[in-house]
Amino acid sequence: MKVLSTKIHGILDYITAIFLILCPQLFDLSNSSSEGAVFVILGILTLVYSAITQYELGLFRVMPMDAHLVFDIFSGIFLAASPWLLDFSRYTYLPHVIIGFAEVAIAFMTRSRGMLPL
């Protein structure tokens, strides 16, 4: 069920991006280790593609919202799978899995068209 507007999604994007960048400190992970770096890299990428998305909070508005949602889904799947893909699951995996699935869920709950014309 698509219950989130693009404006709410945009707010969540920027909050999520900052949260991802802070995750290594919050979960006591090294920024230079793959388990910490994956959060920071995905957080920065989320900031970038959010800034170029065609929605109320986009700064440059060149990327269609549908494409943005695809990026969110792939980012969430990659984050959830990263402990096994990058071989650090024996150290930590739960934050990556939970936050990754949350990203995917938010993408699936978002309407791809906003209420205001862009």
Jmol script that loads the backbone (N, CA, C; Angstrom):
load data "model"
ATOM      1  N   MET A   1       0.853  -1.175   0.000  1.00  0.00           N
ATOM      2  CA  MET A   1       0.000   0.000   0.000  1.00  0.00           C
ATOM      3  C   MET A   1       0.899   1.239   0.000  1.00  0.00           C
ATOM      4  N   LYS A   2       0.643   2.129  -0.928  1.00  0.00           N
ATOM      5  CA  LYS A   2       1.456   3.338  -1.105  1.00  0.00           C
ATOM      6  C   LYS A   2       0.905   4.450  -0.212  1.00  0.00           C
ATOM      7  N   VAL A   3       1.445   4.573   0.985  1.00  0.00           N
ATOM      8  CA  VAL A   3       0.923   5.533   1.960  1.00  0.00           C
ATOM      9  C   VAL A   3       1.801   6.766   2.141  1.00  0.00           C
ATOM     10  N   LEU A   4       3.023   6.726   1.635  1.00  0.00           N
ATOM     11  CA  LEU A   4       3.929   7.850   1.827  1.00  0.00           C
ATOM     12  C   LEU A   4       3.955   8.746   0.594  1.00  0.00           C
ATOM     13  N   SER A   5       3.850  10.040   0.821  1.00  0.00           N
ATOM     14  CA  SER A   5       3.970  10.998  -0.276  1.00  0.00           C
ATOM     15  C   SER A   5       5.438  11.170  -0.634  1.00  0.00           C
ATOM     16  N   THR A   6       5.686  11.752  -1.790  1.00  0.00           N
ATOM     17  CA  THR A   6       7.076  12.012  -2.174  1.00  0.00           C
ATOM     18  C   THR A   6       7.731  13.022  -1.238  1.00  0.00           C
ATOM     19  N   LYS A   7       6.956  13.945  -0.703  1.00  0.00           N
ATOM     20  CA  LYS A   7       7.519  14.921   0.230  1.00  0.00           C
ATOM     21  C   LYS A   7       7.975  14.238   1.519  1.00  0.00           C
ATOM     22  N   ILE A   8       7.144  13.370   2.080  1.00  0.00           N
ATOM     23  CA  ILE A   8       7.524  12.620   3.283  1.00  0.00           C
ATOM     24  C   ILE A   8       8.717  11.723   2.970  1.00  0.00           C
ATOM     25  N   HIS A   9       8.690  11.103   1.797  1.00  0.00           N
ATOM     26  CA  HIS A   9       9.812  10.251   1.399  1.00  0.00           C
ATOM     27  C   HIS A   9      11.103  11.068   1.341  1.00  0.00           C
ATOM     28  N   GLY A  10      11.016  12.273   0.797  1.00  0.00           N
ATOM     29  CA  GLY A  10      12.196  13.138   0.728  1.00  0.00           C
ATOM     30  C   GLY A  10      12.756  13.456   2.097  1.00  0.00           C
ATOM     31  N   ILE A  11      11.879  13.746   3.035  1.00  0.00           N
ATOM     32  CA  ILE A  11      12.332  14.012   4.414  1.00  0.00           C
ATOM     33  C   ILE A  11      13.029  12.775   4.967  1.00  0.00           C
ATOM     34  N   LEU A  12      12.413  11.608   4.756  1.00  0.00           N
ATOM     35  CA  LEU A  12      13.017  10.358   5.223  1.00  0.00           C
ATOM     36  C   LEU A  12      14.354  10.080   4.535  1.00  0.00           C
ATOM     37  N   ASP A  13      14.472  10.467   3.262  1.00  0.00           N
ATOM     38  CA  ASP A  13      15.734  10.280   2.536  1.00  0.00           C
ATOM     39  C   ASP A  13      16.879  10.996   3.227  1.00  0.00           C
ATOM     40  N   TYR A  14      16.682  12.258   3.521  1.00  0.00           N
ATOM     41  CA  TYR A  14      17.771  13.042   4.124  1.00  0.00           C
ATOM     42  C   TYR A  14      18.063  12.572   5.548  1.00  0.00           C
ATOM     43  N   ILE A  15      17.039  12.206   6.289  1.00  0.00           N
ATOM     44  CA  ILE A  15      17.247  11.656   7.634  1.00  0.00           C
ATOM     45  C   ILE A  15      18.010  10.337   7.540  1.00  0.00           C
ATOM     46  N   THR A  16      17.585   9.485   6.611  1.00  0.00           N
ATOM     47  CA  THR A  16      18.250   8.191   6.428  1.00  0.00           C
ATOM     48  C   THR A  16      19.700   8.364   6.016  1.00  0.00           C
ATOM     49  N   ALA A  17      19.961   9.277   5.096  1.00  0.00           N
ATOM     50  CA  ALA A  17      21.335   9.500   4.631  1.00  0.00           C
ATOM     51  C   ALA A  17      22.242   9.908   5.795  1.00  0.00           C
ATOM     52  N   ILE A  18      21.778  10.840   6.605  1.00  0.00           N
ATOM     53  CA  ILE A  18      22.580  11.285   7.754  1.00  0.00           C
ATOM     54  C   ILE A  18      22.742  10.151   8.763  1.00  0.00           C
ATOM     55  N   PHE A  19      21.651   9.414   8.994  1.00  0.00           N
ATOM     56  CA  PHE A  19      21.710   8.270   9.909  1.00  0.00           C
ATOM     57  C   PHE A  19      22.721   7.235   9.415  1.00  0.00           C
ATOM     58  N   LEU A  20      22.694   6.919   8.108  1.00  0.00           N
ATOM     59  CA  LEU A  20      23.640   5.951   7.556  1.00  0.00           C
ATOM     60  C   LEU A  20      25.078   6.408   7.762  1.00  0.00           C
ATOM     61  N   ILE A  21      25.331   7.683   7.536  1.00  0.00           N
ATOM     62  CA  ILE A  21      26.685   8.213   7.709  1.00  0.00           C
ATOM     63  C   ILE A  21      27.136   8.124   9.167  1.00  0.00           C
ATOM     64  N   LEU A  22      26.192   8.263  10.091  1.00  0.00           N
ATOM     65  CA  LEU A  22      26.512   8.190  11.522  1.00  0.00           C
ATOM     66  C   LEU A  22      26.522   6.768  12.082  1.00  0.00           C
ATOM     67  N   CYS A  23      26.019   5.798  11.331  1.00  0.00           N
ATOM     68  CA  CYS A  23      25.911   4.426  11.830  1.00  0.00           C
ATOM     69  C   CYS A  23      27.217   3.839  12.357  1.00  0.00           C
ATOM     70  N   PRO A  24      28.358   4.056  11.701  1.00  0.00           N
ATOM     71  CA  PRO A  24      29.577   3.484  12.287  1.00  0.00           C
ATOM     72  C   PRO A  24      29.828   3.943  13.728  1.00  0.00           C
ATOM     73  N   GLN A  25      29.565   5.219  14.010  1.00  0.00           N
ATOM     74  CA  GLN A  25      29.739   5.703  15.381  1.00  0.00           C
ATOM     75  C   GLN A  25      28.653   5.142  16.301  1.00  0.00           C
ATOM     76  N   LEU A  26      27.431   5.079  15.803  1.00  0.00           N
ATOM     77  CA  LEU A  26      26.316   4.595  16.620  1.00  0.00           C
ATOM     78  C   LEU A  26      26.456   3.119  16.984  1.00  0.00           C
ATOM     79  N   PHE A  27      27.020   2.332  16.065  1.00  0.00           N
ATOM     80  CA  PHE A  27      27.158   0.895  16.286  1.00  0.00           C
ATOM     81  C   PHE A  27      28.600   0.482  16.599  1.00  0.00           C
ATOM     82  N   ASP A  28      29.437   1.470  16.900  1.00  0.00           N
ATOM     83  CA  ASP A  28      30.824   1.228  17.280  1.00  0.00           C
ATOM     84  C   ASP A  28      31.574   0.406  16.226  1.00  0.00           C
ATOM     85  N   LEU A  29      31.483   0.867  14.973  1.00  0.00           N
ATOM     86  CA  LEU A  29      32.179   0.228  13.861  1.00  0.00           C
ATOM     87  C   LEU A  29      33.219   1.196  13.320  1.00  0.00           C
ATOM     88  N   SER A  30      34.281   0.673  12.790  1.00  0.00           N
ATOM     89  CA  SER A  30      35.323   1.514  12.203  1.00  0.00           C
ATOM     90  C   SER A  30      34.880   2.013  10.828  1.00  0.00           C
ATOM     91  N   ASN A  31      35.089   3.303  10.548  1.00  0.00           N
ATOM     92  CA  ASN A  31      34.790   3.850   9.222  1.00  0.00           C
ATOM     93  C   ASN A  31      35.659   3.216   8.144  1.00  0.00           C
ATOM     94  N   SER A  32      36.836   2.746   8.522  1.00  0.00           N
ATOM     95  CA  SER A  32      37.745   2.179   7.533  1.00  0.00           C
ATOM     96  C   SER A  32      37.501   0.692   7.290  1.00  0.00           C
ATOM     97  N   SER A  33      36.685   0.056   8.117  1.00  0.00           N
ATOM     98  CA  SER A  33      36.351  -1.351   7.898  1.00  0.00           C
ATOM     99  C   SER A  33      35.168  -1.434   6.944  1.00  0.00           C
ATOM    100  N   SER A  34      35.029  -2.550   6.272  1.00  0.00           N
ATOM    101  CA  SER A  34      33.931  -2.684   5.311  1.00  0.00           C
ATOM    102  C   SER A  34      32.569  -2.614   5.998  1.00  0.00           C
ATOM    103  N   GLU A  35      32.469  -3.108   7.229  1.00  0.00           N
ATOM    104  CA  GLU A  35      31.174  -3.066   7.916  1.00  0.00           C
ATOM    105  C   GLU A  35      30.751  -1.645   8.277  1.00  0.00           C
ATOM    106  N   GLY A  36      31.690  -0.745   8.462  1.00  0.00           N
ATOM    107  CA  GLY A  36      31.366   0.659   8.708  1.00  0.00           C
ATOM    108  C   GLY A  36      31.310   1.476   7.437  1.00  0.00           C
ATOM    109  N   ALA A  37      32.249   1.200   6.537  1.00  0.00           N
ATOM    110  CA  ALA A  37      32.337   1.972   5.291  1.00  0.00           C
ATOM    111  C   ALA A  37      31.098   1.818   4.421  1.00  0.00           C
ATOM    112  N   VAL A  38      30.480   0.649   4.434  1.00  0.00           N
ATOM    113  CA  VAL A  38      29.296   0.442   3.598  1.00  0.00           C
ATOM    114  C   VAL A  38      28.183   1.409   4.007  1.00  0.00           C
ATOM    115  N   PHE A  39      28.043   1.675   5.300  1.00  0.00           N
ATOM    116  CA  PHE A  39      27.046   2.644   5.766  1.00  0.00           C
ATOM    117  C   PHE A  39      27.365   4.047   5.245  1.00  0.00           C
ATOM    118  N   VAL A  40      28.616   4.453   5.397  1.00  0.00           N
ATOM    119  CA  VAL A  40      29.011   5.805   5.000  1.00  0.00           C
ATOM    120  C   VAL A  40      28.856   5.998   3.497  1.00  0.00           C
ATOM    121  N   ILE A  41      29.317   5.041   2.717  1.00  0.00           N
ATOM    122  CA  ILE A  41      29.225   5.151   1.259  1.00  0.00           C
ATOM    123  C   ILE A  41      27.776   5.217   0.809  1.00  0.00           C
ATOM    124  N   LEU A  42      26.924   4.337   1.342  1.00  0.00           N
ATOM    125  CA  LEU A  42      25.508   4.362   0.953  1.00  0.00           C
ATOM    126  C   LEU A  42      24.822   5.636   1.445  1.00  0.00           C
ATOM    127  N   GLY A  43      25.242   6.153   2.590  1.00  0.00           N
ATOM    128  CA  GLY A  43      24.685   7.414   3.078  1.00  0.00           C
ATOM    129  C   GLY A  43      25.010   8.572   2.150  1.00  0.00           C
ATOM    130  N   ILE A  44      26.258   8.634   1.710  1.00  0.00           N
ATOM    131  CA  ILE A  44      26.666   9.695   0.779  1.00  0.00           C
ATOM    132  C   ILE A  44      25.939   9.549  -0.551  1.00  0.00           C
ATOM    133  N   LEU A  45      25.850   8.320  -1.062  1.00  0.00           N
ATOM    134  CA  LEU A  45      25.128   8.091  -2.319  1.00  0.00           C
ATOM    135  C   LEU A  45      23.655   8.490  -2.184  1.00  0.00           C
ATOM    136  N   THR A  46      23.056   8.189  -1.040  1.00  0.00           N
ATOM    137  CA  THR A  46      21.654   8.569  -0.812  1.00  0.00           C
ATOM    138  C   THR A  46      21.502  10.081  -0.836  1.00  0.00           C
ATOM    139  N   LEU A  47      22.432  10.805  -0.228  1.00  0.00           N
ATOM    140  CA  LEU A  47      22.394  12.272  -0.285  1.00  0.00           C
ATOM    141  C   LEU A  47      22.465  12.768  -1.726  1.00  0.00           C
ATOM    142  N   VAL A  48      23.344  12.181  -2.511  1.00  0.00           N
ATOM    143  CA  VAL A  48      23.540  12.620  -3.893  1.00  0.00           C
ATOM    144  C   VAL A  48      22.299  12.355  -4.731  1.00  0.00           C
ATOM    145  N   TYR A  49      21.798  11.108  -4.724  1.00  0.00           N
ATOM    146  CA  TYR A  49      20.649  10.843  -5.591  1.00  0.00           C
ATOM    147  C   TYR A  49      19.366  11.460  -5.059  1.00  0.00           C
ATOM    148  N   SER A  50      19.302  11.772  -3.795  1.00  0.00           N
ATOM    149  CA  SER A  50      18.146  12.511  -3.276  1.00  0.00           C
ATOM    150  C   SER A  50      18.171  13.955  -3.765  1.00  0.00           C
ATOM    151  N   ALA A  51      19.352  14.527  -3.802  1.00  0.00           N
ATOM    152  CA  ALA A  51      19.496  15.919  -4.237  1.00  0.00           C
ATOM    153  C   ALA A  51      19.139  16.105  -5.712  1.00  0.00           C
ATOM    154  N   ILE A  52      19.274  15.045  -6.512  1.00  0.00           N
ATOM    155  CA  ILE A  52      18.977  15.186  -7.947  1.00  0.00           C
ATOM    156  C   ILE A  52      17.625  14.594  -8.344  1.00  0.00           C
ATOM    157  N   THR A  53      16.822  14.197  -7.361  1.00  0.00           N
ATOM    158  CA  THR A  53      15.518  13.582  -7.641  1.00  0.00           C
ATOM    159  C   THR A  53      14.450  14.636  -7.926  1.00  0.00           C
ATOM    160  N   GLN A  54      13.548  14.290  -8.834  1.00  0.00           N
ATOM    161  CA  GLN A  54      12.420  15.172  -9.184  1.00  0.00           C
ATOM    162  C   GLN A  54      11.306  15.004  -8.141  1.00  0.00           C
ATOM    163  N   TYR A  55      11.514  15.587  -6.980  1.00  0.00           N
ATOM    164  CA  TYR A  55      10.481  15.639  -5.952  1.00  0.00           C
ATOM    165  C   TYR A  55      10.637  16.929  -5.172  1.00  0.00           C
ATOM    166  N   GLU A  56       9.750  17.138  -4.247  1.00  0.00           N
ATOM    167  CA  GLU A  56       9.685  18.420  -3.552  1.00  0.00           C
ATOM    168  C   GLU A  56      10.999  18.829  -2.889  1.00  0.00           C
ATOM    169  N   LEU A  57      11.787  17.884  -2.444  1.00  0.00           N
ATOM    170  CA  LEU A  57      13.030  18.201  -1.745  1.00  0.00           C
ATOM    171  C   LEU A  57      14.276  18.020  -2.604  1.00  0.00           C
ATOM    172  N   GLY A  58      14.093  17.767  -3.891  1.00  0.00           N
ATOM    173  CA  GLY A  58      15.234  17.660  -4.793  1.00  0.00           C
ATOM    174  C   GLY A  58      15.821  19.036  -5.080  1.00  0.00           C
ATOM    175  N   LEU A  59      17.120  19.117  -5.152  1.00  0.00           N
ATOM    176  CA  LEU A  59      17.774  20.398  -5.424  1.00  0.00           C
ATOM    177  C   LEU A  59      17.944  20.656  -6.913  1.00  0.00           C
ATOM    178  N   PHE A  60      18.216  19.608  -7.688  1.00  0.00           N
ATOM    179  CA  PHE A  60      18.454  19.764  -9.117  1.00  0.00           C
ATOM    180  C   PHE A  60      17.372  19.123  -9.986  1.00  0.00           C
ATOM    181  N   ARG A  61      16.641  18.185  -9.462  1.00  0.00           N
ATOM    182  CA  ARG A  61      15.452  17.584 -10.076  1.00  0.00           C
ATOM    183  C   ARG A  61      15.675  17.065 -11.491  1.00  0.00           C
ATOM    184  N   VAL A  62      16.614  16.174 -11.634  1.00  0.00           N
ATOM    185  CA  VAL A  62      16.849  15.554 -12.935  1.00  0.00           C
ATOM    186  C   VAL A  62      16.506  14.066 -12.962  1.00  0.00           C
ATOM    187  N   MET A  63      16.511  13.401 -11.817  1.00  0.00           N
ATOM    188  CA  MET A  63      16.210  11.969 -11.752  1.00  0.00           C
ATOM    189  C   MET A  63      14.728  11.749 -11.464  1.00  0.00           C
ATOM    190  N   PRO A  64      14.047  10.958 -12.291  1.00  0.00           N
ATOM    191  CA  PRO A  64      12.638  10.660 -12.017  1.00  0.00           C
ATOM    192  C   PRO A  64      12.473   9.913 -10.681  1.00  0.00           C
ATOM    193  N   MET A  65      11.337  10.137 -10.044  1.00  0.00           N
ATOM    194  CA  MET A  65      11.071   9.496  -8.757  1.00  0.00           C
ATOM    195  C   MET A  65      11.081   7.978  -8.876  1.00  0.00           C
ATOM    196  N   ASP A  66      10.572   7.447  -9.977  1.00  0.00           N
ATOM    197  CA  ASP A  66      10.585   5.992 -10.161  1.00  0.00           C
ATOM    198  C   ASP A  66      12.017   5.448 -10.110  1.00  0.00           C
ATOM    199  N   ALA A  67      12.941   6.140 -10.748  1.00  0.00           N
ATOM    200  CA  ALA A  67      14.346   5.715 -10.727  1.00  0.00           C
ATOM    201  C   ALA A  67      14.919   5.824  -9.312  1.00  0.00           C
ATOM    202  N   HIS A  68      14.547   6.880  -8.612  1.00  0.00           N
ATOM    203  CA  HIS A  68      14.993   7.058  -7.227  1.00  0.00           C
ATOM    204  C   HIS A  68      14.553   5.870  -6.373  1.00  0.00           C
ATOM    205  N   LEU A  69      13.308   5.457  -6.536  1.00  0.00           N
ATOM    206  CA  LEU A  69      12.793   4.333  -5.743  1.00  0.00           C
ATOM    207  C   LEU A  69      13.535   3.043  -6.069  1.00  0.00           C
ATOM    208  N   VAL A  70      13.916   2.867  -7.318  1.00  0.00           N
ATOM    209  CA  VAL A  70      14.717   1.696  -7.698  1.00  0.00           C
ATOM    210  C   VAL A  70      16.077   1.751  -7.002  1.00  0.00           C
ATOM    211  N   PHE A  71      16.695   2.932  -6.971  1.00  0.00           N
ATOM    212  CA  PHE A  71      17.961   3.093  -6.254  1.00  0.00           C
ATOM    213  C   PHE A  71      17.780   2.741  -4.776  1.00  0.00           C
ATOM    214  N   ASP A  72      16.686   3.210  -4.170  1.00  0.00           N
ATOM    215  CA  ASP A  72      16.426   2.890  -2.766  1.00  0.00           C
ATOM    216  C   ASP A  72      16.318   1.381  -2.547  1.00  0.00           C
ATOM    217  N   ILE A  73      15.606   0.710  -3.437  1.00  0.00           N
ATOM    218  CA  ILE A  73      15.425  -0.740  -3.298  1.00  0.00           C
ATOM    219  C   ILE A  73      16.763  -1.462  -3.417  1.00  0.00           C
ATOM    220  N   PHE A  74      17.550  -1.118  -4.439  1.00  0.00           N
ATOM    221  CA  PHE A  74      18.847  -1.774  -4.607  1.00  0.00           C
ATOM    222  C   PHE A  74      19.809  -1.427  -3.472  1.00  0.00           C
ATOM    223  N   SER A  75      19.774  -0.192  -2.997  1.00  0.00           N
ATOM    224  CA  SER A  75      20.612   0.205  -1.877  1.00  0.00           C
ATOM    225  C   SER A  75      20.254  -0.605  -0.635  1.00  0.00           C
ATOM    226  N   GLY A  76      18.962  -0.744  -0.362  1.00  0.00           N
ATOM    227  CA  GLY A  76      18.523  -1.516   0.795  1.00  0.00           C
ATOM    228  C   GLY A  76      18.889  -2.986   0.693  1.00  0.00           C
ATOM    229  N   ILE A  77      18.713  -3.558  -0.494  1.00  0.00           N
ATOM    230  CA  ILE A  77      19.077  -4.965  -0.689  1.00  0.00           C
ATOM    231  C   ILE A  77      20.582  -5.150  -0.517  1.00  0.00           C
ATOM    232  N   PHE A  78      21.357  -4.236  -1.114  1.00  0.00           N
ATOM    233  CA  PHE A  78      22.811  -4.339  -0.975  1.00  0.00           C
ATOM    234  C   PHE A  78      23.224  -4.201   0.490  1.00  0.00           C
ATOM    235  N   LEU A  79      22.639  -3.240   1.206  1.00  0.00           N
ATOM    236  CA  LEU A  79      22.980  -3.048   2.608  1.00  0.00           C
ATOM    237  C   LEU A  79      22.656  -4.304   3.420  1.00  0.00           C
ATOM    238  N   ALA A  80      21.477  -4.885   3.185  1.00  0.00           N
ATOM    239  CA  ALA A  80      21.076  -6.086   3.922  1.00  0.00           C
ATOM    240  C   ALA A  80      21.975  -7.278   3.600  1.00  0.00           C
ATOM    241  N   ALA A  81      22.437  -7.369   2.371  1.00  0.00           N
ATOM    242  CA  ALA A  81      23.278  -8.497   1.955  1.00  0.00           C
ATOM    243  C   ALA A  81      24.771  -8.248   2.197  1.00  0.00           C
ATOM    244  N   SER A  82      25.151  -7.005   2.469  1.00  0.00           N
ATOM    245  CA  SER A  82      26.567  -6.647   2.569  1.00  0.00           C
ATOM    246  C   SER A  82      27.369  -7.462   3.590  1.00  0.00           C
ATOM    247  N   PRO A  83      26.800  -7.869   4.719  1.00  0.00           N
ATOM    248  CA  PRO A  83      27.627  -8.660   5.645  1.00  0.00           C
ATOM    249  C   PRO A  83      28.151  -9.957   5.018  1.00  0.00           C
ATOM    250  N   TRP A  84      27.378 -10.539   4.112  1.00  0.00           N
ATOM    251  CA  TRP A  84      27.796 -11.774   3.462  1.00  0.00           C
ATOM    252  C   TRP A  84      28.569 -11.491   2.170  1.00  0.00           C
ATOM    253  N   LEU A  85      28.146 -10.466   1.445  1.00  0.00           N
ATOM    254  CA  LEU A  85      28.862 -10.104   0.213  1.00  0.00           C
ATOM    255  C   LEU A  85      30.273  -9.611   0.496  1.00  0.00           C
ATOM    256  N   LEU A  86      30.425  -8.862   1.591  1.00  0.00           N
ATOM    257  CA  LEU A  86      31.722  -8.283   1.935  1.00  0.00           C
ATOM    258  C   LEU A  86      32.436  -9.056   3.042  1.00  0.00           C
ATOM    259  N   ASP A  87      31.860 -10.194   3.418  1.00  0.00           N
ATOM    260  CA  ASP A  87      32.478 -11.148   4.345  1.00  0.00           C
ATOM    261  C   ASP A  87      32.800 -10.586   5.729  1.00  0.00           C
ATOM    262  N   PHE A  88      31.793  -9.932   6.335  1.00  0.00           N
ATOM    263  CA  PHE A  88      31.976  -9.518   7.727  1.00  0.00           C
ATOM    264  C   PHE A  88      30.818  -9.971   8.609  1.00  0.00           C
ATOM    265  N   SER A  89      30.044 -10.942   8.143  1.00  0.00           N
ATOM    266  CA  SER A  89      28.871 -11.392   8.898  1.00  0.00           C
ATOM    267  C   SER A  89      29.227 -12.030  10.234  1.00  0.00           C
ATOM    268  N   ARG A  90      30.442 -12.528  10.374  1.00  0.00           N
ATOM    269  CA  ARG A  90      30.823 -13.131  11.656  1.00  0.00           C
ATOM    270  C   ARG A  90      31.043 -12.071  12.737  1.00  0.00           C
ATOM    271  N   TYR A  91      31.204 -10.790  12.317  1.00  0.00           N
ATOM    272  CA  TYR A  91      31.399  -9.694  13.267  1.00  0.00           C
ATOM    273  C   TYR A  91      30.089  -8.970  13.567  1.00  0.00           C
ATOM    274  N   THR A  92      29.344  -8.663  12.516  1.00  0.00           N
ATOM    275  CA  THR A  92      28.080  -7.944  12.679  1.00  0.00           C
ATOM    276  C   THR A  92      27.241  -8.108  11.423  1.00  0.00           C
ATOM    277  N   TYR A  93      25.945  -8.125  11.600  1.00  0.00           N
ATOM    278  CA  TYR A  93      25.049  -8.184  10.442  1.00  0.00           C
ATOM    279  C   TYR A  93      23.678  -7.583  10.726  1.00  0.00           C
ATOM    280  N   LEU A  94      23.229  -7.622  11.960  1.00  0.00           N
ATOM    281  CA  LEU A  94      21.867  -7.205  12.273  1.00  0.00           C
ATOM    282  C   LEU A  94      21.557  -5.752  11.906  1.00  0.00           C
ATOM    283  N   PRO A  95      22.411  -4.768  12.217  1.00  0.00           N
ATOM    284  CA  PRO A  95      22.072  -3.394  11.814  1.00  0.00           C
ATOM    285  C   PRO A  95      21.937  -3.250  10.299  1.00  0.00           C
ATOM    286  N   HIS A  96      22.800  -3.919   9.565  1.00  0.00           N
ATOM    287  CA  HIS A  96      22.771  -3.845   8.110  1.00  0.00           C
ATOM    288  C   HIS A  96      21.472  -4.431   7.559  1.00  0.00           C
ATOM    289  N   VAL A  97      21.077  -5.572   8.103  1.00  0.00           N
ATOM    290  CA  VAL A  97      19.860  -6.244   7.632  1.00  0.00           C
ATOM    291  C   VAL A  97      18.617  -5.427   7.979  1.00  0.00           C
ATOM    292  N   ILE A  98      18.512  -4.969   9.201  1.00  0.00           N
ATOM    293  CA  ILE A  98      17.324  -4.222   9.631  1.00  0.00           C
ATOM    294  C   ILE A  98      17.182  -2.914   8.864  1.00  0.00           C
ATOM    295  N   ILE A  99      18.260  -2.155   8.766  1.00  0.00           N
ATOM    296  CA  ILE A  99      18.195  -0.866   8.078  1.00  0.00           C
ATOM    297  C   ILE A  99      17.981  -1.080   6.578  1.00  0.00           C
ATOM    298  N   GLY A 100      18.615  -2.090   6.009  1.00  0.00           N
ATOM    299  CA  GLY A 100      18.416  -2.393   4.593  1.00  0.00           C
ATOM    300  C   GLY A 100      16.971  -2.742   4.281  1.00  0.00           C
ATOM    301  N   PHE A 101      16.362  -3.601   5.085  1.00  0.00           N
ATOM    302  CA  PHE A 101      14.956  -3.948   4.863  1.00  0.00           C
ATOM    303  C   PHE A 101      14.037  -2.750   5.080  1.00  0.00           C
ATOM    304  N   ALA A 102      14.387  -1.884   6.022  1.00  0.00           N
ATOM    305  CA  ALA A 102      13.589  -0.672   6.243  1.00  0.00           C
ATOM    306  C   ALA A 102      13.625   0.224   5.006  1.00  0.00           C
ATOM    307  N   GLU A 103      14.795   0.348   4.378  1.00  0.00           N
ATOM    308  CA  GLU A 103      14.906   1.140   3.153  1.00  0.00           C
ATOM    309  C   GLU A 103      14.006   0.585   2.053  1.00  0.00           C
ATOM    310  N   VAL A 104      14.032  -0.726   1.892  1.00  0.00           N
ATOM    311  CA  VAL A 104      13.207  -1.367   0.863  1.00  0.00           C
ATOM    312  C   VAL A 104      11.722  -1.160   1.174  1.00  0.00           C
ATOM    313  N   ALA A 105      11.342  -1.329   2.430  1.00  0.00           N
ATOM    314  CA  ALA A 105       9.938  -1.161   2.819  1.00  0.00           C
ATOM    315  C   ALA A 105       9.458   0.261   2.554  1.00  0.00           C
ATOM    316  N   ILE A 106      10.270   1.244   2.892  1.00  0.00           N
ATOM    317  CA  ILE A 106       9.892   2.642   2.653  1.00  0.00           C
ATOM    318  C   ILE A 106       9.724   2.902   1.163  1.00  0.00           C
ATOM    319  N   ALA A 107      10.604   2.346   0.351  1.00  0.00           N
ATOM    320  CA  ALA A 107      10.484   2.525  -1.103  1.00  0.00           C
ATOM    321  C   ALA A 107       9.168   1.943  -1.615  1.00  0.00           C
ATOM    322  N   PHE A 108       8.810   0.763  -1.147  1.00  0.00           N
ATOM    323  CA  PHE A 108       7.571   0.137  -1.598  1.00  0.00           C
ATOM    324  C   PHE A 108       6.316   0.840  -1.067  1.00  0.00           C
ATOM    325  N   MET A 109       6.454   1.601   0.007  1.00  0.00           N
ATOM    326  CA  MET A 109       5.297   2.311   0.572  1.00  0.00           C
ATOM    327  C   MET A 109       5.136   3.728   0.019  1.00  0.00           C
ATOM    328  N   THR A 110       6.013   4.137  -0.891  1.00  0.00           N
ATOM    329  CA  THR A 110       5.998   5.509  -1.392  1.00  0.00           C
ATOM    330  C   THR A 110       5.308   5.609  -2.740  1.00  0.00           C
ATOM    331  N   ARG A 111       4.404   6.591  -2.841  1.00  0.00           N
ATOM    332  CA  ARG A 111       3.797   6.910  -4.132  1.00  0.00           C
ATOM    333  C   ARG A 111       4.870   7.508  -5.029  1.00  0.00           C
ATOM    334  N   SER A 112       4.881   7.136  -6.297  1.00  0.00           N
ATOM    335  CA  SER A 112       5.937   7.655  -7.182  1.00  0.00           C
ATOM    336  C   SER A 112       5.612   9.022  -7.743  1.00  0.00           C
ATOM    337  N   ARG A 113       4.448   9.532  -7.479  1.00  0.00           N
ATOM    338  CA  ARG A 113       4.056  10.870  -7.936  1.00  0.00           C
ATOM    339  C   ARG A 113       3.678  11.713  -6.725  1.00  0.00           C
ATOM    340  N   GLY A 114       4.173  12.931  -6.694  1.00  0.00           N
ATOM    341  CA  GLY A 114       3.875  13.828  -5.587  1.00  0.00           C
ATOM    342  C   GLY A 114       2.521  14.495  -5.764  1.00  0.00           C
ATOM    343  N   MET A 115       2.154  15.228  -4.771  1.00  0.00           N
ATOM    344  CA  MET A 115       0.874  15.942  -4.785  1.00  0.00           C
ATOM    345  C   MET A 115       0.992  17.263  -5.564  1.00  0.00           C
ATOM    346  N   LEU A 116       2.193  17.802  -5.628  1.00  0.00           N
ATOM    347  CA  LEU A 116       2.399  19.083  -6.308  1.00  0.00           C
ATOM    348  C   LEU A 116       3.079  18.857  -7.654  1.00  0.00           C
ATOM    349  N   PRO A 117       2.706  19.594  -8.670  1.00  0.00           N
ATOM    350  CA  PRO A 117       3.411  19.471  -9.953  1.00  0.00           C
ATOM    351  C   PRO A 117       4.830  20.003  -9.829  1.00  0.00           C
ATOM    352  N   LEU A 118       5.739  19.293 -10.467  1.00  0.00           N
ATOM    353  CA  LEU A 118       7.134  19.729 -10.417  1.00  0.00           C
ATOM    354  C   LEU A 118       7.461  20.290 -11.742  1.00  0.00           C
TER     355      LEU A 118
END
end "model"
wireframe off; spacefill off
backbone 0.3
color backbone group
